[in-house]
Amino acid sequence: MIFGLEGFTLFHVALSLVGIAAGFVVVGGFLSNERLDGATHVFLAATVATNVTGFGFPFVQLLPSHIVALISLAVLAVAVYARYVAQLSGAWRGIYVVSATLALYLNVFVLIVQTFLKNPALSALAPTQSEPPFAATQGAALVLFVLLGIASLRRFRVSGA
């Protein structure tokens, strides 16, 4: 790695935060029935890059983070196909909304995990990530994304490339 592990980590985290921010813009577009192509390109590219760069960290065994990244990459492949190949036609519009929202949720899920691991105050509240504060945070995120997904499916009707 050109910039060492610290630089690579910073790059990976920056990609993740850009993907999350752009993803929320994309979901906002769903809710206001706007495609927001620029934000979509950034969201999908940054989120794919986040997942791919996650495999660049040293590891000796497959970790839960790798499994989440593999699931996310599969979900992103569906989103990319629905958006760029199927061009949101027919059922692909709904498939795109669900897969894009799910990809964003998975990125936020990992953000919550990492925040509880790296923030001393949160780590003290949930040192094993099985404690109620962690479960409540992840549960609230899941409920939020289910509601966002349902609302997005109802409101996003724009189609075409």
Phi and psi in degrees as a GROMACS rama.xvg file:
@    title "Ramachandran Plot"
@    xaxis  label "Phi"
@    yaxis  label "Psi"
@TYPE xy
-62.8855  -44.3119  ILE-2
-103.312  11.5116  PHE-3
76.9412  177.804  GLY-4
-64.8739  -37.2777  LEU-5
-65.0675  -44.2477  GLU-6
-65.8894  -39.6928  GLY-7
-64.427  -41.277  PHE-8
-62.0554  -44.7375  THR-9
-60.1949  -44.2748  LEU-10
-60.5544  -46.9507  PHE-11
-60.5239  -45.4337  HIS-12
-65.5755  -41.4153  VAL-13
-61.8388  -44.2882  ALA-14
-57.9  -44.1995  LEU-15
-61.1621  -46.4328  SER-16
-67.59  -37.2941  LEU-17
-63.5469  -44.4113  VAL-18
-61.4221  -42.5863  GLY-19
-65.0112  -47.177  ILE-20
-60.5748  -47.9396  ALA-21
-64.4013  -35.6991  ALA-22
-62.542  -40.5256  GLY-23
-66.7955  -33.5793  PHE-24
-64.7107  -43.2589  VAL-25
-61.3336  -45.8343  VAL-26
-64.2953  -37.5971  VAL-27
-59.1969  -37.998  GLY-28
-63.5488  -41.1967  GLY-29
-56.8938  -46.3538  PHE-30
-67.7392  -27.4  LEU-31
-103.667  11.4663  SER-32
59.3781  44.3842  ASN-33
-126.706  140.909  GLU-34
-75.7038  -37.5461  ARG-35
50.4327  63.018  LEU-36
-57.125  -41.8151  ASP-37
-61.1467  -47.6624  GLY-38
-63.8572  -36.0419  ALA-39
-62.1956  -46.3436  THR-40
-59.927  -46.251  HIS-41
-63.8126  -46.5429  VAL-42
-57.8291  -52.8098  PHE-43
-65.0217  -44.6017  LEU-44
-65.2255  -46.6355  ALA-45
-66.8227  -36.2801  ALA-46
-72.4144  -40.0049  THR-47
-61.2678  -46.9622  VAL-48
-62.3392  -37.9001  ALA-49
-59.6834  -47.962  THR-50
-64.7576  -41.6864  ASN-51
-66.839  -45.0091  VAL-52
-67.1483  -21.9487  THR-53
-59.9535  -25.5926  GLY-54
-83.0784  -4.33364  PHE-55
-84.0092  -7.66099  GLY-56
-80.6043  146.413  PHE-57
-61.7632  133.265  PRO-58
-155.416  154.501  PHE-59
-113.393  -13.5941  VAL-60
-143.805  160.557  GLN-61
-67.3469  127.109  LEU-62
-107.968  163.151  LEU-63
-54.7412  -35.6329  PRO-64
-62.7882  -34.3648  SER-65
-69.2406  -38.9764  HIS-66
-65.3757  -43.2324  ILE-67
-60.6092  -42.0816  VAL-68
-63.7539  -41.0673  ALA-69
-64.9196  -42.013  LEU-70
-62.5278  -45.3596  ILE-71
-60.7653  -42.4355  SER-72
-63.2172  -38.0179  LEU-73
-65.1524  -43.0812  ALA-74
-63.7841  -41.6011  VAL-75
-65.6497  -35.0268  LEU-76
-61.51  -40.7243  ALA-77
-64.832  -44.9314  VAL-78
-60.9571  -45.4125  ALA-79
-62.6113  -44.1541  VAL-80
-61.125  -48.3002  TYR-81
-60.7427  -40.1399  ALA-82
-78.8842  -47.7131  ARG-83
-98.1412  -29.4999  TYR-84
-95.1572  -54.6059  VAL-85
-78.4712  -13.6169  ALA-86
52.7576  40.0526  GLN-87
63.0621  20.7742  LEU-88
-80.1194  141.302  SER-89
55.5695  -131.449  GLY-90
-65.4021  -18.6168  ALA-91
-64.9181  -23.9931  TRP-92
-62.5698  -51.145  ARG-93
-64.6277  -39.3932  GLY-94
-62.347  -40.1439  ILE-95
-63.6065  -48.1287  TYR-96
-57.8979  -47.0354  VAL-97
-65.3491  -46.0562  VAL-98
-69.1637  -39.168  SER-99
-66.355  -42.5639  ALA-100
-65.4385  -40.6441  THR-101
-64.7863  -41.1111  LEU-102
-62.238  -41.2566  ALA-103
-64.0889  -44.2216  LEU-104
-57.9364  -45.1456  TYR-105
-61.6683  -37.4929  LEU-106
-66.4402  -41.4254  ASN-107
-68.5996  -36.9942  VAL-108
-55.6118  -47.6685  PHE-109
-67.266  -38.0874  VAL-110
-58.6774  -42.9952  LEU-111
-63.9112  -45.8757  ILE-112
-57.235  -50.1277  VAL-113
-65.4293  -35.7684  GLN-114
-65.0103  -42.3482  THR-115
-68.0862  -30.6289  PHE-116
-75.0337  -40.7209  LEU-117
-95.0619  -22.2592  LYS-118
-88.7745  116.375  ASN-119
-56.3532  -39.8861  PRO-120
-65.9594  -43.59  ALA-121
-71.6899  -36.9205  LEU-122
-62.0234  -36.0778  SER-123
-67.326  -33.3242  ALA-124
-72.6723  -31.4067  LEU-125
-144.041  70.3583  ALA-126
-63.6294  -28.2503  PRO-127
-106.973  1.66552  THR-128
58.5334  27.7871  GLN-129
-119.431  3.81316  SER-130
-82.7114  159.517  GLU-131
-53.994  -39.8693  PRO-132
-61.6758  -38.921  PRO-133
-68.5592  -47.493  PHE-134
-61.0138  -41.0074  ALA-135
-64.8748  -40.4012  ALA-136
-65.849  -47.0583  THR-137
-65.8711  -38.0293  GLN-138
-63.9195  -43.2477  GLY-139
-63.204  -40.6289  ALA-140
-63.076  -43.6801  ALA-141
-60.9944  -47.2247  LEU-142
-60.9471  -44.4182  VAL-143
-57.5952  -45.712  LEU-144
-72.0361  -33.0926  PHE-145
-63.201  -45.218  VAL-146
-64.6401  -42.8588  LEU-147
-61.4015  -40.8354  LEU-148
-64.2227  -44.304  GLY-149
-63.5343  -47.6627  ILE-150
-62.168  -39.671  ALA-151
-64.4144  -42.5672  SER-152
-61.4404  -37.0742  LEU-153
-73.7451  -31.9987  ARG-154
-99.7611  -29.9969  ARG-155
-83.1631  108.737  PHE-156
-120.838  -4.68074  ARG-157
-66.5089  138.151  VAL-158
-134.472  179.185  SER-159
90.9526  165.883  GLY-160
